[in-house]
Amino acid sequence: MRVWLPTAATGLSLLVAISGAGSGTMRGLPTSIENPLRTLPVLSVDIERDRQTLAQLRTTTWSVERREIDGERFVVRPAGSPEHPPSAVGGRPAVKPSSE
């Protein structure tokens, strides 16, 4: 009669442990799902604000870019620039800065 007592105690302990772990997981799951959903609109606003800032910077800098091709550096100016420099990068006028 006492042979089944340790087995029953072990089974009952496992049942309580599994139920407790499952219950804890179920309580924490909604929070772990809600947090990213709450931050998503904030991130969307941040991304849109950054896009507007980038568009404003491009307008302010007249789309001037710095590029390095095969170890040579160029300042690429917007297409349709009034001067005609001796170099072009990607079909746009470019000026090679002096190394001084």
C-alpha positions in Angstrom: 0.0 0.0 0.0 2.9 2.4 0.7 4.5 1.6 -2.7 2.1 3.9 -4.6 2.5 6.8 -2.3 5.9 8.1 -3.6 4.6 7.7 -7.2 1.4 9.6 -6.5 3.4 12.4 -4.7 5.7 12.7 -7.7 2.8 12.7 -10.1 1.0 15.3 -8.1 4.1 17.5 -7.9 4.6 17.3 -11.7 1.0 18.2 -12.2 1.2 21.3 -9.9 4.5 22.4 -11.5 3.2 22.1 -15.1 0.0 23.9 -14.2 1.8 26.7 -12.5 4.3 27.1 -15.3 1.5 27.2 -17.9 -0.5 29.6 -15.8 2.4 32.0 -15.5 3.1 31.8 -19.2 -0.5 32.6 -20.0 -0.5 35.6 -17.7 2.7 37.0 -19.2 1.8 36.3 -22.9 -0.8 39.2 -23.4 1.7 41.7 -22.0 4.5 40.5 -24.3 2.1 40.8 -27.2 0.7 44.2 -26.2 4.0 46.0 -25.7 5.2 45.8 -29.4 1.7 46.7 -30.5 1.8 49.8 -28.4 5.2 50.9 -29.6 4.4 50.3 -33.3 2.5 53.6 -33.8 5.3 55.5 -32.0 7.8 54.0 -34.4 5.7 54.8 -37.4 5.6 58.5 -36.4 9.4 58.5 -35.8 10.0 56.9 -39.2 7.7 59.4 -41.0 9.4 62.3 -39.1 12.8 61.0 -40.2 11.6 60.8 -43.8 10.5 64.4 -43.7 13.8 65.4 -42.2 15.7 63.5 -44.9 13.7 65.2 -47.7 14.4 68.6 -46.1 18.1 67.8 -46.0 18.2 66.8 -49.6 16.4 70.0 -50.5 18.8 72.1 -48.4 22.0 70.4 -49.7 20.7 70.4 -53.3 21.3 66.6 -53.5 25.0 66.9 -53.3 26.6 63.6 -52.5 30.1 62.3 -51.6 31.1 59.1 -53.3 34.2 57.0 -53.5 34.8 54.9 -56.6 37.9 52.8 -57.0 39.7 54.7 -54.2 39.0 58.1 -55.8 36.7 60.6 -54.1 34.1 62.7 -55.9 31.6 65.3 -54.9 28.6 64.6 -57.1 26.4 67.5 -57.9 22.7 67.4 -59.0 21.8 66.7 -62.5 21.5 69.8 -64.6 24.1 71.8 -62.7 25.1 74.9 -64.7 28.8 74.2 -64.8 30.2 71.3 -66.8 33.0 69.6 -64.8 35.3 67.1 -66.5 33.9 64.1 -64.5 30.6 62.4 -64.3 29.3 59.8 -61.8 26.1 58.0 -62.6 25.3 60.5 -65.4 25.6 63.5 -62.9 28.3 66.1 -62.9 31.0 65.4 -60.4 34.0 67.3 -59.1 37.1 65.5 -57.8 38.4 67.4 -54.8 42.0 68.2 -54.5 44.1 66.0 -52.2 45.7 69.0 -50.5 
